[in-house]
Amino acid sequence: MKKGWIWASFCVSLSIFLTACGMELPEEMDVSGHGHGTSHPGGTTSCADLKEPTTTAPVKKFHLTAKAETLKLENGKTLDAWTYNGTTPGPEIRVQQGDRVVVTLENENIQAGVTIHWHGVILPCSQDGVPGITQDAVKPGEAFTYQFIAKQAGSFWYHSHQQSSIQARKGLIGRLIVETKKKDWDYDKDYAVTLHNLDGHPLIDQKKDLYLKAEPGEKVRLRIVNARNTTQKLAVAGIPYQVISIDGNDIHGPSPVKNQLIPVGAGQRYDILFQIPENGQVKLVTLDGEEQNTSTTITLGDGREVGKITDLDRQPEFDFTRYGTPTHDGVSLPSKFDRVYTLTLDWSWPDQFTINDKVMHHNQPLMVKKGDWVKLRLVNEGGGTHPMHLHGHVFQVLTKNGKPLKSSIYMDTLPVDVNETYEIAFRADNPGLWMLHCHNLIHARLGMGMMLNYEGITTPYRVGTKPGNVPD
Ligand SMILES: [Cu+2]
């Protein structure tokens, strides 16, 4: 596994210049599986025509310009980064649930082209930002406007899905926060932060050590976005906290926990709630899940330090499978699923990360039709942790290693460790062509991805070197 990892890292640095390593990109390919002239008994619909209908929802407009920028880090080092509007993460987009979000993306000078994928957001196929599948990459001098209704409240993020392993690492990332109209939890301050790796520099909002203003006694909602490729474990010093939301989905009955590391998987979001102690400050430390080294800190408030973060490695991990209280949230799972698929995640020497022994573009799409209940079994047989992300849907985690969860937990990205098996379920209620891939973007680049396609959905776009659409 270690060897594979080193080779994979080497290949990705190399593949910026070469395509010698890993997965061979086809010259031109139609991921819908329909091809030219194939007919479908129920007729066909193009992904490009699946848009949000016109409504009276309040419109919130934003403009993001992708451009190369020289950034100066706190340590004085300068970096050539790719940014949305000159910073990484790009501007935080904050809207209210029910708003119509209109974002114009302009590409100033990123030669390979860019897109914006709205990670975790349930939106129409044409707005998903995946080059060669839902649109063409936006080339220098071009623009593309995204429009979707923010139906889910919660913490989300956005990133380019063109050569994402390179572009996210170069800085093309940002946050999307959707607030509820009426505050759903009791807090005074609402902060969101992004853990990211900027070209080899582990950072939190472009800093090594982040300070956030908070007064003694204040309750803080802290939204943590992990835009890195590996699980980031978060230690909170000395005070109890609640995990109130994962991937934008509220937890039912979140009890306070203390001295537990929160493992935020790559691509995931965890919202935690805590109170600043009287005369105290709160400190959080992140620990990289694979390299086991501490990387960034967050400090809230000005008082004396409460509690010390010691024995990081010996702290137990927060376990979402045992958290929360049982719910009857109205979504009752069927006794029989319409489609059941097993996906075995693995890697093979020297540099391929596979699903069912095949790399992306060689796997047949998982086919569903609208209304199906779908169950996926995710089995990790090797190659490190695989944070599996499904576009366009939120799934419920049913079991871990055969054991049912304590509460109803919903996610869009689930980190699956080696030798673990999860069962997840969702309703196929959003017709389109959706990627299902590992959000360790290096693994995705080296093959770990496939399509979940609805019957009868086609696309006018093509993946490949010829059209210049590289979705992984
Ligand atoms: Cu992976």
Residues whose N, C-alpha, C, O or C-beta is under 5 A from the ligand:
A	BS01	CU	T385 H386 P387 C438 N440 H443 M448
